[in-house]
Amino acid sequence: MEMNQPPGLSKPADTHSAETPMSPELWTIGHSTRPIEEFVGVLQSHGIQVLVDVRTIPFSRRNPQFYQETLAQSLRETGLQYRHMPELGGRRKTRPDSVNVGWRNEGFRGYADYMQTQEFWDGLEELVNIGQQSPSAVMCAEAVPWRCHRTLIADALVIRGWTVHHIISASSLKTHTLTPFAKSDAGRLTYPTESSSDLNLRLF
């Protein structure tokens, strides 16, 4: 379903008082091949309380500890919450009339095309609501954030005034910066200009 109008910024995400202006924060993480104890420890080291799973298919044959039900149970046992949000999942197809030609990688371009739909922005709005309530991390499988569609989710949050931190390890974060060739017009995010950026890698 296409949007009737571009997704605007009519619902500011910042809930902090005017006396201490701060942008709201959200984190991302890739589960990779970590043992579940290590993975949970990394989340806890950054104060994460809610894990938002944005895998379209929440399973991993090579890493069964990240099967949806197994992961959710492991998180519950340590006091963390689990949410699956397939509406923010990857593996989207490119459109013949794509405006996102800046992405030469079809996986990234397909996701950027999906970002033009109301389904995506409804999902993002739900993510924003979750992030406003508790420290939350978006999770996919790929360890390296710039090889994963959560980079584009981070872009969509940044134009709304959020600060997004990519969790690299228990002691390391990388704060997200907007993709250089991204264009924002009244909240509508596109990638129209071709780039030689090393972001044009395989989408996992």
N, C-alpha and C positions, 0 to 999 in steps of 0.2 A: 504494500500500500504506500503510495507516494504521499508526501506531506502537502497539506493544503497551503502551508506557508513555511518559510524557513524557520528552523528552531531558534527562537530568540533567547534573550537573556532576561526574560521578564521575571524569573524566579531566582534572585540572587542566592548563591550558595553559602555566602559567608554569614554565619550565625553569631560571630563574636561581637561584643559591644563596641560602640564607637570609641570608647576610651582606650581600647587595646585592639586596634585594627590589625587583623591577621587574615591571610587567605586560608580557607579550609584546606585540609590535607587529605590525601589518599595515597596508598602505597600499591605497588605491583610486585609480583614474584612469579618466577617459573619454578615448577617443582623439580624438573630435571630428574636425576637418578638418586636424589638424596634419600637416605633412610628416613622413615617417618619421624623417629625421635629427633633427628637433626633438623628436619623441616619444621617441626613444631617449635623447637628451640629457637630457630631463626625468627619465626613469627613472634614469639614471646619476647625476644631481645629487642624488638622494635615496638612493643606494646600493642600489637595487633589483637583485636578482639573478635573480628568477623572476617572470615575468608569467603570471598565471592569468586566462585568457579566460573570462568568464562570459556571453558572448553565446550565446543558444540557436542562432542561425544566424550562424556566424563569417565573415560576408562583408559587404562594403560596396560597392555599385555606384558611389556617389559618391566613395568614397575607396578605390580598389583597393589602395593600399599596406597596407590592413588586412584584405585577404583572408587567411584562415588560413595558407595555405602561404607566401604572400609575407611576411607578418608574422613567421612562425616563422623563415624564412630570414634576414631582416634582423636579428632578435635573435641568432641563432646567430653571425652574422658579427661581432657586437660582444661576444660572450661571455656573452650573457644566455640564460636558459632560457625555454621557452614550454610552457604546459600549457593544454589546453582542458578545461573542466569544464562540460559542458552540463547536468549534474544541478543546477547552481546557476543555470542560465539563467532569464531572465524569460519574459514572454508566457504567463503561466499563467491559467487560467480560474477565475472565482469559483465557489464552491459554493453551492447553494441554501440550505444550512444554515450559512452562513458565520458565524463568531463574531467576525469582524474588521470589524464595521460602523463602527469608528472611521475606516476609510479610505473616503471617499466616492468616490475614484477607483478604478475597477474594476481597473485594472492593478495598483495597489498592493494592493488587497484580494485579487485573485487570487493574487498572490505570497505574501501573508500566509497565505492558505488552504493554499498549497502547503507552506509552512513547518511545517504540522502533520503532514507525512508523514515516514515513515522515510527515503525517498529524499533529502529535503532534508538531514536531519541526518547521514546517511551522507556526503553530499557535503561538508557543513560540517566533519565530522571529518577528511576527507581534506585539506581546505584548512588546517585547524589543523596537521596533520602537516607539510604543505609549509611553512607559515609558521614552524614551530619549527626547521626545518632551515636556512632561508635567508631573508634579507629579501625579502618577496614583495608584489606588488601585484595586486589584483583589477581587471580591466579590463572595461568595457563601452563603448558608443559615446558616450553622453551626457556632455558636458563638465561639466555642473552636477550634483553628486552627489545633491542633494535632488530631482532629477527622475528619478532612476534607481533600479532595484531594489537596487543595491549599498548603498543606505541601509539597507534591511532586513537585508541580509547583515551589515552593520556592527552593527546592533542585536543580532543573534544572537551576534556575537563579543563585544560589550561585556558581555552578561550572563554570559559565560564568563570575564570578567576580562581581556579583551584591550583594548588601546588601538588605535584605528583612526584613521589619518590620511588625509584626502582630499587628494590632490595637485591643486592648482589650477594651479601653474606650477612652473618650475625653482626658484623662490625662495619659494614660498608653499604652506603646508599649512593645512588646517582640521581640527582634531581633532574626531572625531565624538562627539556626545552622544546618549544614548538618546532616541528619539522620546517626547515627553512623555506620550502616551496609551498607550504600550506597557505591558503587564502581564506580569510574569514570575512563574511559579509552579512551583517545583522544576525550572526550566529550560525550561518550556513558555512560549513567547512568543506573546501574542495582542494584538490591538488593539481592545478591545471598546467603547471610549468615543468617541463622535463628537467631532471636533475641528474648529475653524475654522482650524487651522494652515495656513500656506501650503505645507506639504508635500503637501497634496492637489492636486497638479498632474498634468499628463499624464505617464504613464510611457513613456519612450522605450525 
